[in-house]
Amino acid sequence: MPTLDPLARAETPSGVIALRVTAALNCFVALCALGGAITGAFLLPDHLSEDDFVFVVIGIAIVGTWSLVLLGLNVVGVICPRKPWMYVVGFVLLGFTVACGGCWVAALVGLIFWVRPDTRQWLQGDPASLA
């Protein structure tokens, strides 16, 4: 039976699709960085001095923590719930992608599509504006 809800019939805007693709790429990058940090923690050389050891461990902790934070944020971007607050979260995620240097082309294209009015209307769930 066909649905009469205009929100259910509304197409997913290209901005949301671009965010999901960019966030998925960033999840892959964050997982690689996290894997590198974990691998680095297990492969520490024995001949490091105490000062060098502290610096290496702090670096591994920073990379691992930042990777987990970005992974969590980008998982939200991949899921992209249809909530009004997602517009700001998506904008921040695409901005982080440009600032952190990962997937620049996808992030710039995503930002171009993200600022279009149809993306905001879709996320706010305004059925009158989608008809």
N, CA, C and O of each residue as an XYZ file, in Angstrom:
524
protein
N       0.847     -1.172      0.000
C       0.000      0.000      0.000
C       0.896      1.239      0.000
O       1.803      1.325      0.827
N       0.676      2.184     -0.883
C       1.514      3.369     -0.940
C       1.296      4.261      0.284
O       0.192      4.359      0.820
N       2.351      4.887      0.692
C       2.278      5.763      1.857
C       1.833      7.154      1.439
O       2.151      7.609      0.340
N       1.104      7.824      2.305
C       0.634      9.177      2.041
C       1.516     10.223      2.712
O       1.312     11.422      2.520
N       2.481      9.784      3.488
C       3.363     10.701      4.186
C       4.350     11.338      3.211
O       5.138     10.624      2.591
N       4.328     12.684      3.058
C       5.250     13.310      2.101
C       6.706     13.166      2.513
O       7.591     13.194      1.657
N       6.976     13.008      3.824
C       8.366     12.840      4.257
C       8.917     11.490      3.823
O      10.099     11.372      3.500
N       8.070     10.481      3.815
C       8.531      9.158      3.408
C       8.808      9.121      1.915
O       9.682      8.377      1.468
N       8.073      9.917      1.130
C       8.265      9.938     -0.311
C       9.415     10.838     -0.737
O       9.918     10.712     -1.853
N       9.835     11.741      0.135
C      10.856     12.720     -0.236
C      12.179     12.025     -0.537
O      12.620     11.146      0.203
N      12.795     12.436     -1.626
C      14.105     11.902     -1.997
C      15.169     12.384     -1.025
O      15.088     13.488     -0.487
N      16.156     11.547     -0.811
C      17.292     11.965     -0.001
C      18.093     12.980     -0.799
O      18.493     12.693     -1.928
N      18.339     14.174     -0.233
C      19.066     15.203     -0.985
C      20.521     14.811     -1.240
O      21.094     13.984     -0.530
N      21.090     15.414     -2.250
C      22.474     15.103     -2.612
C      23.449     15.515     -1.516
O      24.520     14.921     -1.400
N      23.107     16.511     -0.713
C      23.982     16.906      0.396
C      24.116     15.822      1.437
O      25.199     15.604      1.979
N      23.016     15.137      1.722
C      23.043     14.048      2.707
C      23.839     12.869      2.154
O      24.603     12.238      2.884
N      23.665     12.574      0.882
C      24.428     11.490      0.261
C      25.919     11.819      0.270
O      26.744     10.951      0.555
N      26.269     13.073     -0.044
C      27.681     13.482     -0.025
C      28.255     13.384      1.384
O      29.402     12.973      1.556
N      27.468     13.760      2.398
C      27.939     13.642      3.777
C      28.181     12.186      4.143
O      29.186     11.863      4.777
N      27.275     11.313      3.752
C      27.424      9.897      4.086
C      28.661      9.294      3.429
O      29.374      8.507      4.053
N      28.918      9.655      2.182
C      30.106      9.142      1.488
C      31.379      9.671      2.151
O      32.316      8.915      2.405
N      31.400     10.976      2.426
C      32.582     11.576      3.048
C      32.815     11.004      4.443
O      33.955     10.723      4.816
N      31.746     10.832      5.215
C      31.883     10.279      6.560
C      32.362      8.825      6.515
O      33.134      8.401      7.375
N      31.910      8.066      5.521
C      32.379      6.681      5.395
C      33.870      6.638      5.066
O      34.604      5.807      5.602
N      34.315      7.534      4.184
C      35.749      7.610      3.883
C      36.545      8.010      5.126
O      37.625      7.476      5.378
N      36.007      8.949      5.893
C      36.697      9.366      7.114
C      36.708      8.272      8.169
O      37.662      8.171      8.940
N      35.667      7.451      8.216
C      35.679      6.306      9.132
C      36.824      5.358      8.782
O      37.510      4.847      9.666
N      37.020      5.131      7.491
C      38.122      4.275      7.056
C      39.469      4.879      7.457
O      40.345      4.169      7.949
N      39.636      6.185      7.248
C      40.889      6.855      7.609
C      41.113      6.798      9.125
O      42.231      6.554      9.579
N      40.048      7.023      9.906
C      40.173      6.981     11.365
C      40.508      5.572     11.851
O      41.294      5.407     12.784
N      39.918      4.565     11.226
C      40.250      3.188     11.597
C      41.699      2.853     11.270
O      42.364      2.151     12.032
N      42.194      3.356     10.132
C      43.600      3.129      9.782
C      44.529      3.812     10.786
O      45.535      3.234     11.197
N      44.192      5.040     11.180
C      45.019      5.755     12.162
C      44.968      5.057     13.519
O      45.987      4.943     14.200
N      43.796      4.595     13.907
C      43.676      3.868     15.166
C      44.458      2.559     15.117
O      45.116      2.186     16.088
N      44.384      1.870     13.992
C      45.177      0.643     13.839
C      46.667      0.925     13.893
O      47.427      0.149     14.473
N      47.090      2.035     13.289
C      48.500      2.421     13.370
C      48.928      2.728     14.789
O      50.029      2.362     15.200
N      48.066      3.399     15.544
C      48.397      3.712     16.940
C      48.486      2.443     17.780
O      49.386      2.305     18.608
N      47.560      1.524     17.571
C      47.586      0.266     18.331
C      48.807     -0.558     17.944
O      49.477     -1.130     18.804
N      49.092     -0.617     16.647
C      50.279     -1.348     16.193
C      51.549     -0.717     16.749
O      52.465     -1.417     17.178
N      51.594      0.609     16.736
C      52.760      1.304     17.285
C      52.952      1.044     18.769
O      54.083      0.974     19.250
N      51.847      0.899     19.498
C      51.952      0.617     20.929
C      52.533     -0.761     21.190
O      53.237     -0.960     22.181
N      52.246     -1.717     20.310
C      52.761     -3.077     20.511
C      54.170     -3.267     19.952
O      54.864     -4.208     20.337
N      54.593     -2.393     19.058
C      55.896     -2.552     18.425
C      56.920     -1.524     18.898
O      57.842     -1.184     18.157
N      56.768     -1.030     20.115
C      57.732     -0.062     20.636
C      59.106     -0.727     20.779
O      59.214     -1.822     21.333
N      60.138     -0.072     20.285
C      61.470     -0.661     20.444
C      61.920     -0.624     21.906
O      61.516      0.242     22.681
N      62.762     -1.584     22.251
C      63.238     -1.692     23.637
C      64.350     -0.700     23.951
O      64.598     -0.410     25.121
N      65.014     -0.182     22.946
C      66.191      0.650     23.185
C      65.870      2.139     23.359
O      66.788      2.960     23.344
N      64.613      2.505     23.521
C      64.267      3.913     23.719
C      64.655      4.372     25.117
O      64.518      3.635     26.093
N      65.142      5.605     25.189
C      65.404      6.176     26.508
C      64.064      6.497     27.165
O      63.013      6.448     26.526
N      64.125      6.825     28.444
C      62.881      7.082     29.176
C      62.151      8.302     28.626
O      60.923      8.294     28.544
N      62.882      9.352     28.248
C      62.254     10.551     27.686
C      61.615     10.257     26.335
O      60.489     10.676     26.065
N      62.343      9.534     25.490
C      61.783      9.182     24.185
C      60.551      8.294     24.330
O      59.574      8.441     23.596
N      60.611      7.388     25.271
C      59.489      6.493     25.501
C      58.236      7.276     25.889
O      57.143      6.979     25.406
N      58.391      8.271     26.755
C      57.251      9.086     27.191
C      56.659      9.837     26.009
O      55.439      9.884     25.851
N      57.522     10.431     25.170
C      57.029     11.172     24.010
C      56.300     10.260     23.023
O      55.273     10.646     22.465
N      56.813      9.081     22.811
C      56.174      8.141     21.888
C      54.827      7.689     22.435
O      53.852      7.619     21.688
N      54.759      7.385     23.709
C      53.501      6.945     24.313
C      52.467      8.064     24.291
O      51.291      7.812     24.028
N      52.889      9.298     24.564
C      51.959     10.426     24.503
C      51.452     10.613     23.069
O      50.265     10.864     22.859
N      52.336     10.492     22.099
C      51.921     10.605     20.702
C      50.927      9.529     20.305
O      49.940      9.813     19.628
N      51.181      8.302     20.720
C      50.261      7.206     20.429
C      48.908      7.453     21.103
O      47.863      7.188     20.509
N      48.924      7.953     22.330
C      47.673      8.230     23.044
C      46.882      9.337     22.351
O      45.658      9.253     22.249
N      47.571     10.369     21.877
C      46.885     11.467     21.192
C      46.277     10.982     19.880
O      45.113     11.264     19.596
N      47.045     10.264     19.088
C      46.530      9.768     17.807
C      45.378      8.796     18.030
O      44.375      8.855     17.320
N      45.508      7.916     18.993
C      44.436      6.955     19.276
C      43.166      7.625     19.767
O      42.072      7.262     19.337
N      43.293      8.595     20.661
C      42.120      9.294     21.188
C      41.437     10.114     20.100
O      40.214     10.070     19.964
N      42.217     10.858     19.330
C      41.649     11.675     18.264
C      40.978     10.790     17.209
O      39.937     11.156     16.663
N      41.565      9.642     16.925
C      40.962      8.715     15.960
C      39.620      8.199     16.463
O      38.670      8.089     15.688
N      39.534      7.883     17.743
C      38.266      7.409     18.303
C      37.191      8.496     18.268
O      36.028      8.214     17.980
N      37.582      9.736     18.561
C      36.627     10.847     18.519
C      36.113     11.043     17.098
O      34.906     11.146     16.880
N      37.029     11.094     16.129
C      36.613     11.278     14.739
C      35.797     10.092     14.234
O      34.856     10.269     13.460
N      36.150      8.898     14.664
C      35.387      7.722     14.265
C      33.956      7.818     14.779
O      33.011      7.550     14.036
N      33.791      8.197     16.038
C      32.450      8.341     16.603
C      31.625      9.400     15.894
O      30.452      9.177     15.594
N      32.232     10.558     15.622
C      31.516     11.622     14.921
C      31.131     11.198     13.507
O      30.025     11.486     13.049
N      32.028     10.527     12.828
C      31.755     10.137     11.453
C      30.757      8.991     11.356
O      30.067      8.866     10.344
N      30.666      8.167     12.366
C      29.616      7.145     12.373
C      28.242      7.823     12.425
O      27.300      7.375     11.772
N      28.137      8.899     13.201
C      26.890      9.671     13.219
C      26.628     10.254     11.830
O      25.480     10.309     11.389
N      27.685     10.689     11.140
C      27.533     11.221      9.792
C      27.087     10.169      8.791
O      26.320     10.468      7.875
N      27.555      8.951      8.956
C      27.135      7.872      8.055
C      25.665      7.536      8.293
O      24.911      7.327      7.343
N      25.264      7.485      9.543
C      23.870      7.187      9.871
C      22.970      8.360      9.467
O      21.893      8.148      8.910
N      23.396      9.567      9.740
C      22.706     10.815      9.388
C      21.220     10.769      9.701
O      20.392     10.702      8.792
N      20.878     10.805     10.993
C      19.454     10.790     11.340
C      18.753     12.050     10.836
O      19.380     13.093     10.652
N      17.493     11.940     10.624
C      16.702     13.038     10.068
C      16.230     13.940     11.206
O      15.048     13.968     11.548
N      17.178     14.673     11.783
C      16.913     15.581     12.899
C      17.444     16.960     12.544
O      18.415     17.065     11.794
N      16.834     18.021     13.062
C      17.310     19.375     12.742
C      18.750     19.635     13.181
O      19.465     20.370     12.498
N      19.199     19.057     14.298
C      20.560     19.279     14.779
C      21.603     18.647     13.859
O      22.782     18.991     13.929
N      21.177     17.736     13.009
C      22.125     17.060     12.109
C      22.694     18.023     11.079
O      23.776     17.781     10.544
N      21.984     19.110     10.791
C      22.506     20.088      9.828
C      23.814     20.686     10.353
O      24.783     20.806      9.604
N      23.846     21.055     11.617
C      25.061     21.633     12.210
C      26.152     20.573     12.333
O      27.319     20.846     12.052
N      25.777     19.369     12.750
C      26.762     18.287     12.889
C      27.388     17.964     11.539
O      28.602     17.786     11.447
N      26.575     17.885     10.494
C      27.107     17.617      9.159
C      28.034     18.711      8.683
O      29.068     18.434      8.075
N      27.670     19.959      8.959
C      28.521     21.084      8.573
C      29.867     21.009      9.293
O      30.911     21.249      8.687
N      29.843     20.677     10.579
C      31.084     20.544     11.361
C      31.918     19.377     10.844
O      33.136     19.501     10.717
N      31.282     18.246     10.543
C      32.019     17.087     10.027
C      32.692     17.396      8.699
O      33.851     17.039      8.490
N      31.976     18.051      7.807
C      32.580     18.406      6.526
C      33.687     19.434      6.721
O      34.695     19.397      6.015
N      33.515     20.350      7.668
C      34.581     21.308      7.979
C      35.810     20.625      8.560
O      36.938     20.971      8.209
N      35.600     19.649      9.454
C      36.728     18.873      9.994
C      37.468     18.144      8.886
O      38.696     18.057      8.903
N      36.729     17.626      7.936
C      37.348     16.891      6.836
C      38.250     17.804      6.022
O      39.345     17.407      5.626
N      37.799     19.016      5.773
C      38.629     19.965      5.036
C      39.826     20.385      5.887
O      40.943     20.474      5.379
N      39.603     20.642      7.173
C      40.676     21.121      8.049
C      41.723     20.053      8.327
O      42.912     20.357      8.421
N      41.291     18.809      8.457
C      42.229     17.734      8.797
C      42.943     17.170      7.577
O      43.876     16.381      7.720
N      42.527     17.555      6.399
C      43.245     17.152      5.205
C      42.845     15.825      4.601
O      43.478     15.372      3.647
N      41.821     15.196      5.124
C      41.399     13.927      4.549
C      40.234     14.130      3.594
O      39.270     14.823      3.917
N      40.324     13.534      2.439
C      39.225     13.539      1.465
C      38.756     14.953      1.118
O      37.559     15.235      1.174
N      39.673     15.833      0.765
C      39.332     17.239      0.487
C      38.315     17.387     -0.615
O      37.361     18.152     -0.477
N      38.494     16.681     -1.689
C      37.588     16.831     -2.835
C      36.168     16.443     -2.436
O      35.217     17.163     -2.740
N      36.024     15.317     -1.761
C      34.698     14.875     -1.335
C      34.091     15.859     -0.333
O      32.886     16.109     -0.364
N      34.909     16.411      0.547
C      34.396     17.345      1.542
C      33.963     18.660      0.904
O      32.932     19.216      1.282
N      34.724     19.160     -0.047
C      34.344     20.410     -0.704
C      33.070     20.227     -1.525
O      32.193     21.091     -1.508
N      32.965     19.120     -2.234
C      31.730     18.831     -2.965
C      30.578     18.669     -1.980
O      29.475     19.157     -2.222
N      30.837     17.986     -0.874
C      29.811     17.815      0.150
C      29.352     19.137      0.736
O      28.158     19.329      0.964
N      30.285     20.054      0.985
C      29.907     21.368      1.510
C      29.055     22.146      0.507
O      28.106     22.830      0.890
N      29.395     22.042     -0.764
C      28.613     22.741     -1.786
C      27.171     22.236     -1.778
O      26.233     23.031     -1.839
N      26.994     20.917     -1.701
C      25.648     20.366     -1.695
C      24.958     20.519     -0.337
O      23.732     20.594     -0.266
N      25.748     20.565      0.738
C      25.180     20.618      2.084
C      24.475     21.942      2.360
O      23.466     21.963      3.065
N      24.981     23.039      1.822
C      24.407     24.354      2.117
C      23.167     24.654      1.275
O      22.565     25.716      1.433
N      22.779     23.752      0.394
C      21.570     23.958     -0.400
C      20.337     23.855      0.494
O      20.332     23.093      1.460
N      19.295     24.617      0.177
C      18.109     24.633      1.055
C      17.387     23.293      1.164
O      16.760     23.025      2.189
N      17.457     22.447      0.143
C      16.734     21.180      0.215
C      17.286     20.263      1.298
O      16.545     19.463      1.871
N      18.582     20.372      1.582
C      19.177     19.550      2.642
C      18.614     19.948      3.995
O      18.219     19.089      4.784
N      18.577     21.242      4.265
C      18.060     21.711      5.548
C      16.574     21.365      5.694
O      16.134     20.955      6.768
N      15.814     21.529      4.629
C      14.382     21.215      4.685
C      14.165     19.721      4.936
O      13.279     19.343      5.703
N      14.967     18.877      4.298
C      14.838     17.435      4.481
C      15.159     17.051      5.925
O      14.470     16.223      6.521
N      16.208     17.658      6.484
C      16.606     17.324      7.861
C      15.612     17.854      8.879
O      15.406     17.236      9.924
N      14.994     18.987      8.587
C      14.006     19.530      9.524
C      12.679     18.801      9.425
O      11.846     18.891     10.326
N      12.484     18.084      8.335
C      11.271     17.285      8.212
C      10.028     18.126      7.980
O       8.963     17.826      8.520
N      10.156     19.169      7.186
C       9.039     20.048      6.899
C       8.295     19.524      5.668
O       8.757     19.730      4.545
N       7.144     18.846      5.854
C       6.470     18.243      4.709
C       5.944     19.260      3.700
O       5.853     18.948      2.513
N       5.599     20.451      4.138
C       5.060     21.448      3.229
C       6.108     21.918      2.236
O       5.787     22.218      1.086
N       7.358     21.983      2.673
C       8.419     22.476      1.797
C       8.931     21.394      0.846
O       9.636     21.704     -0.114
N       8.592     20.147      1.097
C       9.088     19.057      0.254
C       8.097     18.637     -0.821
O       8.447     17.862     -1.711
N       6.885     19.127     -0.756
C       5.859     18.699     -1.708
C       6.106     19.238     -3.096
O       5.328     18.966     -4.011
